[in-house]
């Protein structure tokens, strides 16, 4: 997937996100440039850094989803952070450096999961062998009555899942509880470091064979992989392929004439973010990571503050700026039907569980899209999230009455049904109780 062309990347994003072609092109080029950089000489590669992106647009138009789907396309380590959660150094709260540590943690988990998958077959075999030994030791058969191949038969039955619901006793190692040693819950590598010195307790627990297998597979997988190699690869992947999405960056922008009061630390947070975007070394419990080649994507509505209100140094580190457009009725109609994870498809599958065959006619979908645009224009513009509000209200009674205790029932949502259920909405535009 890392060799996809920008056009192919946009085509993949189109499967989940409607519109916003400018933003899709920007992230597609940024991703392709990573592949291009990997083909350069080591000397030149050192000087080529990612061109970070700022996305400007109202909430619910796809900013986060574009970045998240981009990372999934190439299995790149990805973390989403909110700029408002950070505080300037010296204040109680999360420090900006934690976003880099979070990225490394995510990268390590990804590499570990891949390595686990490679040894899963052997780890499962070892787990079934241990379970067989536990069950054999507790066997009520007299040794003389056992078939010659009893152990082999028992192993095969366990592997086939025939004993998954049986309860056995097994000794497990309990992980030590993390210590809350930092004031205000501030995150730190010290917590993990001290946890490593705590004694690990063992205790016997009763559990089903299926549950026991999961515990043992995890233990056996850890024995079969080289964790030092996992950590090294995880750090390298975070350095070279990591993506950090900084949301609500407009909330830490200093609006003109607002240089005092409760917002005084906003510029401090920007200055704390700056070194990581510029490129620096960060020490984590897994080793040191360079941030020079991490792709940073920032986003914000910028209703009050402007991009120009960010400190000049930070602006300079986000050379690519894209505007995301507000969603129209046509966009809402496409969102209802085209994406692979369209909200209508989700509700159809959910209600199938309770023997309801739900369907929507075209006029009904058009009416829903019309209401969504109307609500966003007359109230707060919450983008595609407005559809969740409307769909929950529209299907509330059907979802409440469905129980699965009846034969399969066909339910078709028509324009008349939408008008009847949401008639009050059309008149008063009142969906406030469904908006969080």
C-alpha positions in Angstrom: 0.0 0.0 0.0 3.0 2.4 0.5 3.5 2.4 -3.3 0.0 3.8 -4.0 -0.1 6.8 -6.3 -1.8 10.0 -5.1 -4.8 9.3 -7.3 -5.1 5.8 -5.8 -4.9 7.2 -2.3 -7.7 9.7 -3.1 -9.8 6.9 -4.6 -9.4 4.9 -1.3 -10.4 7.9 0.8 -13.4 8.5 -1.5 -14.8 5.2 -0.2 -15.3 6.6 3.2 -15.3 10.4 2.9 -17.5 12.5 0.7 -16.0 15.6 -1.0 -13.1 17.6 0.4 -11.0 16.9 -2.7 -8.4 19.6 -1.9 -7.7 18.1 1.5 -7.5 14.6 0.1 -5.0 15.7 -2.6 -2.8 17.4 0.0 -2.6 14.3 2.3 -2.2 12.0 -0.7 0.8 13.9 -2.0 2.3 14.1 1.6 2.0 10.3 1.8 3.4 9.7 -1.6 6.4 11.9 -0.8 7.3 9.6 2.0 7.6 6.8 -0.4 9.6 9.0 -2.8 11.9 10.0 0.0 12.6 6.3 0.9 14.1 5.8 -2.6 16.6 8.7 -2.3 20.2 8.4 -1.3 21.0 8.4 2.4 22.7 11.8 2.1 19.7 13.5 0.4 17.1 11.6 2.4 18.4 13.3 5.6 17.4 16.7 4.2 13.9 15.9 3.0 11.3 16.4 5.7 7.5 16.1 5.6 5.5 19.2 4.6 3.1 19.5 7.5 -0.6 20.4 6.8 -3.2 22.7 8.4 -6.8 21.9 7.7 -9.3 24.7 8.2 -13.0 23.9 8.3 -16.1 23.5 10.5 -16.6 20.5 12.8 -17.9 17.3 11.2 -16.7 17.8 7.6 -14.1 15.0 7.7 -10.8 16.5 9.0 -10.1 13.8 11.5 -11.5 11.0 9.3 -9.2 12.0 6.4 -6.1 11.7 8.6 -7.2 8.5 10.3 -8.1 6.7 7.1 -4.8 7.9 5.6 -2.9 6.2 8.4 -4.9 3.0 8.1 -4.2 2.8 4.3 -0.5 2.3 5.0 -0.7 0.9 8.6 1.2 4.0 9.8 1.4 4.7 13.6 -1.3 7.4 14.2 -2.4 9.4 17.2 -5.0 12.1 17.5 -4.4 14.7 20.2 -6.3 17.9 21.2 -4.2 21.0 21.5 -6.5 22.2 24.4 -5.5 19.3 26.6 -1.9 20.5 26.8 -0.5 23.1 29.1 2.6 25.3 29.1 5.6 23.8 30.9 5.3 24.7 34.6 1.5 24.2 34.7 -0.3 21.1 36.0 -1.6 19.0 33.1 -0.4 17.0 30.1 2.9 18.1 28.7 3.3 18.4 24.9 6.0 15.8 24.9 3.4 13.1 25.7 2.1 13.2 22.2 5.4 11.8 21.0 5.4 9.1 23.7 1.8 8.2 22.7 2.9 7.8 19.1 5.8 5.5 20.1 3.4 3.4 22.3 1.0 3.1 19.4 3.8 2.1 17.0 5.1 -0.5 19.5 1.6 -2.0 19.8 1.3 -2.2 16.1 4.7 -4.0 15.6 4.0 -6.3 18.5 0.6 -7.3 17.1 2.2 -8.1 13.7 4.9 -10.2 15.4 2.3 -11.9 17.5 0.4 -12.8 14.4 3.5 -14.4 12.9 4.0 -16.7 15.9 0.3 -17.2 16.7 0.1 -20.7 15.3 3.1 -21.9 17.4 1.9 -20.1 20.5 -1.6 -21.6 20.1 0.0 -25.1 19.8 2.0 -24.5 23.0 -1.1 -23.2 24.8 -3.2 -26.3 23.8 -0.3 -28.5 25.0 -0.3 -26.7 28.4 -4.1 -27.0 28.7 -3.9 -30.7 27.8 -1.3 -31.2 30.6 -3.6 -29.4 33.1 -6.7 -31.5 32.1 -4.7 -34.7 31.9 -3.4 -34.2 35.5 -7.0 -33.8 36.7 -8.3 -36.7 34.6 -10.6 -39.1 36.5 -9.6 -42.0 34.3 -7.5 -44.7 36.0 -4.2 -44.9 34.2 -4.8 -48.5 33.3 -8.1 -47.5 31.6 -6.6 -44.8 29.5 -6.2 -45.5 25.7 -2.6 -45.6 24.6 -3.1 -42.4 22.6 -5.2 -40.6 25.2 -3.0 -37.6 25.4 -3.0 -37.2 21.7 -6.8 -37.5 21.5 -7.2 -35.0 24.3 -4.9 -32.5 22.5 -6.8 -32.8 19.3 -10.1 -32.3 21.0 -8.8 -29.2 22.8 -7.4 -27.8 19.5 -10.8 -28.4 17.8 -12.5 -26.4 20.6 -14.5 -29.3 22.0 -13.5 -28.4 25.6 -13.8 -24.6 25.3 -16.6 -24.4 27.8 -15.1 -26.6 30.5 -13.6 -24.9 33.6 -10.1 -25.5 34.7 -7.8 -24.1 37.3 -4.7 -22.3 36.1 -1.9 -20.2 37.8 -1.6 -16.8 36.2 0.7 -13.9 36.7 -1.0 -10.7 37.7 0.5 -7.5 36.4 1.4 -5.0 39.1 -1.0 -2.0 39.4 0.4 1.2 38.1 1.3 3.8 40.8 -0.3 7.3 40.6 3.0 9.0 41.5 2.6 12.2 39.5 0.6 15.2 40.8 -2.6 15.9 38.9 -2.4 12.6 37.0 0.4 14.0 34.8 1.8 11.2 32.6 5.4 10.2 33.0 7.8 7.3 32.2 8.5 7.1 35.9 5.2 5.3 36.4 6.2 2.5 34.1 9.8 2.5 35.5 8.6 2.0 39.1 6.0 -0.6 38.0 8.9 -2.7 36.6 10.4 -3.0 40.1 7.1 -4.2 41.8 6.9 -8.0 42.5 4.6 -9.9 40.2 2.0 -11.9 42.0 0.8 -15.4 41.0 -2.5 -16.8 41.9 -4.7 -19.7 40.8 -7.9 -18.8 38.9 -10.8 -20.8 37.6 -11.6 -20.1 34.0 -12.9 -21.7 30.9 -10.5 -23.5 28.5 -11.2 -20.8 25.9 -10.2 -18.0 28.3 -7.2 -19.9 29.5 -6.0 -20.4 25.9 -6.0 -16.6 25.4 -3.9 -16.0 28.5 -1.4 -18.7 27.5 -1.2 -17.6 23.9 -0.2 -14.1 25.0 2.4 -15.5 27.4 3.8 -17.9 24.8 3.8 -15.2 22.1 5.9 -12.9 24.3 8.4 -15.7 24.7 8.6 -16.4 21.0 9.4 -12.8 19.9 12.4 -10.6 20.5 11.0 -7.6 22.4 14.2 -5.6 21.9 13.8 -6.0 18.1 10.1 -5.0 18.5 11.0 -1.9 20.4 13.7 -0.9 17.9 11.4 -1.4 14.9 8.5 0.4 16.7 10.7 3.5 17.3 11.9 3.4 13.7 8.4 3.1 12.3 7.2 6.0 14.5 10.1 8.1 13.3 9.8 7.4 9.6 6.0 6.7 9.2 4.3 8.3 12.2 1.4 10.7 11.8 0.2 13.0 14.6 -3.1 14.8 14.2 -3.4 17.9 16.4 -7.1 18.9 16.6 -8.5 22.2 17.9 -5.3 24.0 17.2 -7.3 27.2 16.6 -8.2 27.1 20.4 -4.6 27.9 21.3 -4.2 30.7 18.8 -3.9 34.1 20.3 -6.7 36.4 19.0 -5.7 40.0 18.6 -6.0 42.1 21.8 -6.3 39.0 24.0 -2.9 38.8 25.6 -3.8 38.4 29.2 -6.2 36.6 31.5 -7.0 32.9 31.4 -5.7 32.6 27.8 -2.2 33.8 28.7 -0.7 30.2 28.4 -1.9 29.7 24.8 1.2 31.1 23.2 3.3 29.0 25.6 1.6 25.8 24.4 2.4 26.8 20.8 6.0 27.4 21.7 6.1 24.0 23.4 4.8 22.3 20.3 7.2 24.1 18.0 10.4 22.0 18.8 8.7 18.7 18.0 7.4 20.0 14.7 10.8 21.5 13.9 12.5 18.2 14.8 14.2 17.2 18.1 15.0 14.1 20.1 12.6 12.8 22.7 13.5 10.2 25.3 11.0 7.4 25.9 11.1 4.2 27.9 11.8 2.4 24.7 14.7 4.6 23.5 15.2 7.9 21.9 13.1 9.0 18.9 13.7 11.8 16.4 10.7 13.8 15.4 12.1 15.3 12.2 10.2 13.0 9.9 6.9 12.7 11.7 4.0 14.1 9.6 2.0 16.6 11.6 -1.5 17.4 10.5 -3.2 20.3 12.4 -6.9 21.1 12.2 -9.3 23.6 13.6 -12.6 25.5 12.8 -10.9 28.9 13.0 -14.2 30.6 13.5 -12.8 33.3 15.8 -9.1 33.0 15.6 -7.3 32.8 12.2 -4.4 30.7 11.0 -2.4 34.0 11.0 -3.0 34.3 14.8 -0.7 31.3 15.4 2.9 32.3 16.2 4.9 32.9 13.0 7.4 30.1 13.8 4.6 27.6 14.0 2.9 28.8 10.9 6.1 28.4 9.0 6.2 24.7 10.0 2.8 24.1 8.4 3.4 25.2 4.9 0.4 23.5 3.4 -3.0 24.9 4.2 -6.3 23.6 2.9 -9.9 24.8 3.4 -12.6 22.2 3.9 -16.1 23.2 2.7 -19.3 23.0 4.7 -21.6 20.1 3.7 -24.5 20.7 1.3 -27.7 18.7 0.8 -26.1 16.9 -2.1 -23.2 16.0 0.2 -25.5 14.7 2.9 -27.3 12.5 0.4 -24.0 11.0 -0.7 -23.0 10.5 2.9 -26.2 8.6 3.6 -25.6 6.1 0.7 -22.1 6.0 -0.8 -19.5 5.3 1.9 -18.7 1.7 2.9 -19.7 2.6 6.5 -22.7 4.8 5.6 -25.0 5.4 8.6 -28.0 3.9 6.8 -26.1 0.7 6.2 -25.2 0.6 9.9 -28.8 1.0 11.0 -29.9 -1.7 8.5 -27.4 -4.2 9.9 -28.2 -3.3 13.6 -31.9 -3.9 13.1 -31.4 -7.1 11.3 -30.4 -8.5 14.6 -33.9 -8.0 15.8 -35.6 -9.4 12.6 -36.3 -6.0 11.1 -35.5 -5.6 7.4 -35.0 -1.9 7.2 -34.9 0.0 3.8 -35.0 3.6 2.7 -36.5 4.9 -0.5 -34.8 7.7 -2.5 -37.3 10.4 -1.6 -36.9 9.6 2.1 -33.1 10.0 1.9 -33.5 13.2 0.0 -35.8 14.6 2.8 -33.3 13.5 5.5 -30.5 15.3 3.6 -32.6 18.4 3.2 -33.4 18.5 7.0 -29.7 18.0 7.8 -28.7 21.0 5.7 -31.6 23.1 7.1 -30.6 22.3 10.7 -26.9 23.1 10.1 -27.8 26.4 8.5 -30.3 27.6 11.2 -28.4 26.2 14.2 -24.8 25.3 15.0 -23.1 23.8 12.0 -22.0 20.3 13.2 -21.4 18.9 9.8 -22.1 15.2 9.1 -22.7 14.6 12.8 -26.1 16.2 12.2 -27.1 13.0 10.4 -26.6 11.0 13.6 -28.9 13.3 15.4 -31.6 13.0 12.7 -31.3 9.2 12.2 -31.6 8.5 15.9 -34.7 10.6 16.2 -36.2 9.1 13.0 -35.6 5.5 14.0 -36.1 5.9 17.8 -39.6 4.2 17.9 -38.6 1.4 15.5 -35.5 0.6 17.6 -37.4 0.8 20.8 -40.2 -1.6 19.7 -37.9 -4.1 18.0 -37.2 -7.2 20.2 -36.4 -10.1 17.9 -39.3 -12.1 19.4 -41.2 -11.9 16.1 -40.8 -13.2 12.6 -38.9 -11.1 10.0 -40.7 -7.8 9.4 -40.1 -5.5 6.4 -40.0 -1.8 7.3 -39.5 0.8 4.6 -38.7 4.4 5.5 -40.6 6.7 3.1 -40.8 10.5 2.6 -44.2 10.5 4.4 -42.7 8.6 7.3 -39.8 11.1 7.6 -42.2 14.0 7.4 -44.5 12.5 10.0 -41.7 11.7 12.5 -39.7 14.8 11.9 -42.6 17.2 11.2 -42.0 19.0 14.4 -38.3 19.4 13.5 -39.2 20.9 10.2 -41.4 23.5 11.9 -39.3 24.3 15.0 -35.8 22.9 14.2 -35.6 21.5 17.7 -33.3 18.5 18.0 -31.4 19.9 20.9 -31.9 16.9 23.3 -30.0 14.7 20.8 -27.0 17.0 20.5 -24.1 16.6 23.0 
